[in-house]
């Protein structure tokens, strides 16, 4: 399964793993939805470090953009960057020990779950023992569309500004096949008429 459960309470705190921050369009869509109130993002120094390291591989311009997005994120949500507790870093366990800091940040933040494309290293049963949900981006976004079509329409228009078949086609290229399918079967977004979000600069 792509996620432990779909959807969630509006405004709940969700940790953004590095795997959903690095892809530019996915990051923009998630942060635009956060700005529209769909959830409250949580990051940590460890996540930011990984994000920065991976972005460095794409050159100076990409790194400058990453730093600007990080700064805007902290300005918009001043409590978003959480320092994990040292005790949690020592005792928590995941298949990849290098990911423990993400779980520790979620617990320190009192988050409801973790948004990650790295499903193998965040087993749902392990997270459930700590009261956390694992959300893969595609099914989670599809659930937001189902629960609040107007909010998703505003976010999609702000990020992509595409009409008709062009939007689902773009989403499929990003690996968001479930979201694209929901749009094509009348999920409720994509008309471009709902919301008045400005073009996303995230």
MOVENBEL-V814031 format. One record per run of one state. SS is the DSSP state (H for helix, E for strand, - for the rest). FROM is the first residue (numbers start at 0). LEN is the number of residues. Records with the same first field share a line. If there is no record, write none. Layout:
SS = FROM-LEN ; FROM-LEN
This chain:
- = 0-12 ; 16-1 ; 21-2 ; 35-4 ; 43-1 ; 56-3 ; 76-4 ; 81-4 ; 91-5 ; 109-3 ; 115-8 ; 129-3 ; 135-1 ; 147-1 ; 159-5 ; 173-3 ; 184-18
E = 12-4 ; 39-4 ; 80-1 ; 112-3 ; 132-3
H = 17-4 ; 23-12 ; 44-12 ; 59-17 ; 85-6 ; 96-13 ; 123-6 ; 136-11 ; 148-11 ; 164-9 ; 176-8
